[in-house]
Amino acid sequence: MVDFLYYEWLGKPVWMWLGFHALVAGLLAFDLGLLHRDKNHEIGVKESLLLTLFYFTLGMIFGGWVWWYLGPQAGQEYVAGLVVEKSLSMDNVFVIAVILTALGIPRAAQHRVLVWGILAAVLLRGLMIGLGAALVHQAAWVLSIFAAFLIFAGLKMLVSKEEEPGDIRENRAVRFLQRILRITPELHGQRFMVRKADPKTGKTALWLTPLALALILVNGADVIFAVDSVPAIFAITTDTFVVYTSNIFAILGLRALYFALAAMVDRFAYLKTALAFILIFIGGKIVVADTFGLVHVPPWVSLAVTVVFLVAGIAYSLWRTRGTVTADVHGHDAHGHGAHGHGAHGHGAHGHGAHGHGAHGHGAHGHGAQAVQPRV
């Protein structure tokens, strides 16, 4: 049994993978089982900021262990990867805010959607990273494909024009789900499924609620978000353990980050530009360092450039939007309130924005996405 723990799996001993997943399970149990046992508890901005700081600090402490045990190179790559993933996840937060607001999900119920969404994201991200690692290790030229994709994505984000969001209920993905699934027109507390009579047959059947629809759309948005984020982290390091652990720590703080940023998404009007330059830089790094071997770019340079672009984008956005009244996107009642979805990658359900994916993309600066009564 002891020997099994030292077998290598994806380049690292089994005990490292088991230990990390035990840590993640413990964090989730502590957060969800102890801190938020009350399902009706509404997370405020202060609590959200503290939780965000908590998860980021833990992520950095884990990075310190990676630095100590695996060496300075791996430590720098982990920190750079964590910062890049955390930066890109801010865009995902804005997309999620638009989805939940447009479906009229109350603030107390949003927590439940995010909890299950994060659990699903951990599994899906693990699968995507495993696939990416297999491709990268089998063929080095895959990194060049990643580089071209990142540069293209960044340039497209820079030149894309913002578009007015439409009604999420008219989205093709939502209409398709309505055709193949039974979805109730109203919320049923914090339940994802209920049993009620089917008007077509008169028999009792299992129905999904708008909360379940929101969960499906949020997970779909995360998968599309990962299409950018996974190549971005592989552009920094091909160490599967470093890639996976930095991604997971970025995801663990996503729920807390949501409640910290969702109420002020309209203040980050120029974050998209900063994220675009980050993607272009990371893609360009692969081209000059790996594809052509012109110059070696240390991980700390990637980290420094990412931080500079991110801080500059946030600072400039806050300065340009000073005096702006932030919108309430938490949907305190069934009708919800206005939202200013910013989907920097444009992942939305209506396919607007840079990549035109996901549940409700809104382009560069975003617009007020009026929340609606959950009629699906």
C-alpha positions in Angstrom: 0.0 0.0 0.0 2.8 2.4 0.9 4.6 1.6 -2.4 1.4 2.5 -4.3 1.5 6.1 -2.9 4.9 6.6 -4.6 3.8 5.4 -8.0 3.9 8.3 -10.5 0.7 9.4 -12.1 0.8 12.3 -14.6 4.4 13.0 -13.6 3.9 13.2 -9.8 3.6 10.6 -7.0 0.1 9.4 -6.2 0.3 10.8 -2.6 0.6 14.3 -3.9 -2.6 14.0 -5.9 -4.4 12.3 -3.0 -3.2 14.9 -0.6 -4.3 17.8 -2.8 -7.8 16.4 -3.3 -8.0 15.7 0.5 -7.2 19.4 1.0 -9.8 20.5 -1.5 -12.4 18.2 0.1 -11.6 19.6 3.5 -11.9 23.2 2.3 -15.2 22.5 0.7 -16.5 20.8 3.8 -15.4 23.7 6.0 -16.8 26.4 3.7 -20.1 24.7 2.7 -20.7 22.6 5.8 -19.7 25.0 8.6 -19.6 28.5 7.3 -22.7 28.3 5.1 -25.0 25.7 6.7 -28.0 28.2 6.5 -29.4 27.8 3.0 -31.1 31.2 3.2 -28.0 33.0 4.2 -27.1 35.9 1.8 -23.4 36.5 1.3 -22.6 40.2 1.6 -19.8 42.1 -0.1 -17.7 42.2 3.1 -18.0 38.5 3.7 -17.3 37.8 0.0 -14.1 39.8 0.1 -12.9 38.0 3.2 -13.6 34.6 1.6 -11.8 35.7 -1.6 -8.8 36.8 0.5 -9.0 33.5 2.4 -8.9 31.3 -0.7 -6.3 33.4 -2.4 -4.1 33.3 0.7 -4.4 29.5 0.9 -3.6 29.3 -2.7 -0.4 31.3 -2.2 0.5 29.2 0.9 0.1 26.1 -1.2 2.3 27.8 -3.8 4.9 28.2 -1.1 4.9 24.5 -0.5 5.2 23.9 -4.3 8.2 26.2 -4.3 9.8 24.4 -1.4 9.1 20.9 -2.5 9.3 21.0 -6.3 11.7 23.9 -6.6 11.7 27.6 -7.5 10.8 27.0 -11.2 7.7 25.1 -10.3 6.8 27.6 -7.6 7.0 30.6 -10.0 5.0 28.7 -12.6 2.3 27.9 -10.0 2.0 31.5 -8.8 1.9 32.8 -12.4 -0.7 30.3 -13.3 -2.8 31.1 -10.3 -2.8 34.8 -11.0 -3.6 34.3 -14.7 -6.5 31.9 -13.9 -7.8 34.2 -11.2 -7.6 37.1 -13.7 -9.5 35.3 -16.4 -12.1 34.0 -13.9 -13.2 37.6 -13.3 -14.7 37.5 -16.8 -16.6 34.3 -15.9 -18.0 36.0 -12.9 -19.6 38.7 -15.0 -21.1 36.1 -17.3 -22.5 34.2 -14.3 -24.0 37.5 -12.9 -25.9 38.1 -16.2 -27.2 34.5 -16.3 -28.5 34.5 -12.7 -30.0 38.0 -13.0 -31.7 37.4 -16.3 -33.4 34.3 -14.9 -34.5 36.2 -11.8 -32.6 33.9 -9.3 -32.9 35.4 -5.8 -29.6 36.2 -4.1 -30.0 33.5 -1.4 -30.6 30.9 -4.1 -27.6 32.1 -6.2 -25.3 30.6 -3.5 -26.8 27.1 -4.2 -26.3 27.4 -7.9 -22.6 28.5 -7.5 -21.9 25.7 -5.0 -23.0 22.9 -7.3 -21.6 24.8 -10.3 -18.1 24.9 -8.7 -18.2 21.2 -7.8 -19.1 20.4 -11.5 -16.4 22.8 -12.7 -13.7 21.0 -10.6 -14.6 17.7 -12.4 -14.9 19.2 -15.8 -11.7 21.2 -15.5 -9.9 18.1 -14.4 -11.0 16.2 -17.5 -10.0 19.1 -19.8 -6.6 19.5 -18.2 -6.0 15.8 -18.4 -6.9 15.9 -22.1 -4.7 18.9 -22.6 -1.8 17.3 -20.8 -2.1 14.2 -22.9 -2.0 16.3 -26.1 0.9 18.5 -25.0 3.0 15.5 -23.9 2.3 13.5 -27.1 3.1 16.3 -29.5 5.0 19.5 -28.7 3.4 21.3 -31.6 0.1 21.4 -29.7 1.6 24.3 -27.7 1.9 26.3 -31.0 -1.7 25.6 -31.7 -2.6 26.9 -28.2 -0.4 30.0 -28.9 -2.2 30.8 -32.1 -5.6 30.3 -30.4 -4.7 32.6 -27.5 -3.4 35.4 -29.8 -6.4 35.1 -32.1 -8.8 35.2 -29.0 -7.0 38.2 -27.6 -7.1 40.2 -30.9 -10.7 39.3 -31.4 -11.5 40.6 -27.9 -9.8 43.9 -28.8 -11.7 44.5 -32.0 -15.1 43.1 -31.1 -18.0 45.5 -30.9 -20.4 45.5 -28.0 -24.0 44.5 -28.7 -27.2 44.9 -26.8 -28.1 41.7 -25.0 -31.4 40.2 -25.9 -33.9 38.3 -23.8 -32.3 35.1 -22.5 -35.5 33.2 -22.9 -35.2 33.7 -26.6 -31.8 32.1 -26.7 -31.5 29.1 -28.9 -29.8 27.0 -26.2 -32.5 27.8 -23.7 -35.3 27.1 -26.2 -33.6 23.8 -27.0 -33.5 22.9 -23.3 -37.2 23.8 -23.0 -38.1 21.4 -25.8 -36.2 18.4 -24.4 -36.7 19.0 -20.7 -39.7 19.7 -18.4 -38.9 23.1 -16.8 -41.3 24.8 -14.4 -42.2 28.4 -15.1 -41.6 29.4 -11.5 -39.0 28.8 -8.8 -39.6 26.3 -6.0 -37.5 27.6 -3.2 -34.0 26.3 -3.6 -34.9 23.0 -5.2 -33.5 21.9 -8.6 -36.2 19.4 -9.2 -39.9 19.0 -8.2 -42.6 16.4 -8.9 -45.8 17.8 -10.4 -48.5 16.8 -12.9 -47.6 16.9 -16.6 -50.4 18.9 -18.3 -50.0 16.8 -21.5 -50.4 13.4 -19.8 -52.0 14.2 -16.5 -49.4 12.0 -14.7 -47.0 13.1 -12.1 -43.5 13.7 -13.6 -40.2 15.0 -12.5 -39.6 18.7 -13.5 -36.6 20.9 -13.5 -36.8 24.4 -11.9 -35.3 27.6 -13.2 -32.6 27.1 -10.6 -31.6 23.9 -12.5 -31.7 25.8 -15.8 -29.4 28.4 -14.3 -27.0 25.6 -13.1 -26.9 24.1 -16.6 -26.1 27.5 -18.2 -23.5 28.4 -15.6 -21.7 25.1 -16.2 -21.9 25.6 -19.9 -20.3 29.0 -19.5 -17.5 27.6 -17.4 -16.7 24.9 -20.0 -16.4 27.7 -22.7 -14.4 29.8 -20.3 -12.0 26.9 -19.9 -11.4 26.8 -23.6 -9.4 30.0 -23.0 -8.0 29.4 -19.5 -6.7 25.9 -20.0 -4.5 26.8 -23.0 -3.4 29.9 -21.1 -2.0 27.9 -18.2 -0.4 25.3 -20.4 1.4 28.3 -22.1 3.0 29.0 -18.7 3.9 25.4 -17.7 3.3 21.9 -19.0 3.6 20.4 -15.5 0.2 18.8 -15.1 0.2 19.0 -11.3 1.0 22.7 -11.3 -1.6 23.3 -14.1 -4.3 21.4 -12.2 -3.7 22.8 -8.7 -3.5 26.4 -9.8 -6.7 26.0 -11.8 -8.6 24.4 -8.9 -7.5 27.1 -6.4 -8.7 29.7 -8.8 -12.1 27.9 -9.1 -12.5 27.4 -5.4 -12.5 31.2 -4.9 -14.9 31.8 -7.8 -18.0 31.7 -5.7 -16.6 34.2 -3.2 -15.3 36.4 -6.0 -18.8 36.4 -7.6 -20.5 38.0 -4.6 -17.6 40.5 -4.3 -17.7 41.6 -8.0 -21.3 41.0 -9.2 -22.7 44.1 -7.6 -20.2 46.3 -9.4 -19.7 44.7 -12.8 -20.4 48.0 -14.5 -17.3 49.5 -12.9 -15.0 47.1 -14.8 -15.7 48.5 -18.3 -12.0 48.2 -19.5 -11.1 44.9 -17.9 -11.7 43.2 -21.3 -8.9 45.1 -22.8 -6.5 44.0 -20.1 -7.5 40.4 -20.4 -7.0 40.6 -24.2 -3.5 41.8 -23.8 -2.8 39.1 -21.2 -3.9 36.4 -23.7 -1.9 38.0 -26.5 1.2 38.2 -24.3 0.9 34.5 -23.2 0.4 33.3 -26.7 3.3 35.4 -27.9 5.5 34.0 -25.2 5.0 30.5 -26.6 5.8 31.7 -30.1 9.1 33.4 -29.2 10.2 30.9 -26.5 8.9 27.5 -27.5 8.1 27.6 -31.2 11.1 29.5 -32.5 13.3 29.3 -29.4 14.3 33.0 -29.8 14.4 33.9 -26.1 13.6 32.2 -22.8 10.8 33.9 -20.8 11.0 33.1 -17.1 7.8 32.4 -15.2 8.3 35.6 -13.1 8.1 37.7 -16.2 4.8 36.2 -17.1 3.6 36.8 -13.6 4.8 40.4 -13.6 3.3 41.2 -17.0 -0.1 39.6 -16.0 -0.2 41.6 -12.8 0.7 44.9 -14.6 -2.0 44.4 -17.2 -4.6 43.4 -14.7 -3.9 46.2 -12.2 -3.8 48.7 -15.0 -7.1 47.5 -16.4 -8.9 47.6 -13.1 -7.4 50.9 -12.0 -8.3 52.6 -15.3 -11.8 51.1 -15.3 -12.4 52.4 -11.7 -11.1 55.8 -12.6 -13.1 56.1 -15.8 -16.3 55.0 -14.1 -15.9 56.9 -10.9 -19.2 58.3 -9.7 -21.1 55.5 -11.4 -23.9 54.1 -9.4 -23.4 50.3 -9.3 -26.3 48.1 -10.3 -27.8 45.5 -8.0 -27.4 42.2 -9.9 -28.2 39.9 -7.0 -31.9 39.7 -7.7 -33.2 40.2 -4.2 -36.7 39.2 -5.3 -38.1 37.1 -8.1 -38.0 39.9 -10.5 -34.3 40.6 -9.9 -32.6 43.8 -10.8 -30.5 45.3 -13.6 -27.2 43.8 -14.4 -24.3 45.0 -16.4 -22.8 41.8 -17.8 -19.3 42.3 -19.1 -18.4 38.9 -20.4 -14.9 39.8 -21.6 -14.8 36.7 -23.8 -18.4 37.2 -24.8 -19.5 33.8 -23.7 -23.2 34.5 -23.3 -26.2 32.5 -24.4 -26.9 35.0 -27.1 -23.4 34.6 -28.5 -22.4 38.2 -28.4 -19.0 39.6 -27.5 -15.6 38.4 -28.5 -15.9 34.7 -28.7 -19.7 34.6 -29.0 -20.2 31.6 -26.6 -21.9 30.6 -23.5 -25.0 31.7 -21.7 -25.4 35.4 -22.2 -22.2 37.1 -23.7 -22.2 40.9 -23.7 -19.2 42.1 -25.5 -16.7 44.6 -24.3 -18.2 47.0 -21.9 -21.5 45.2 -21.2 -24.9 46.6 -20.9 -27.8 46.4 -18.4 -29.3 43.0 -18.6 -32.7 43.4 -17.1 -33.7 40.6 -14.9 -37.0 38.9 -15.6 -39.5 36.9 -13.7 -38.4 33.3 -14.0 -40.6 32.4 -16.9 -39.0 29.7 -18.9 
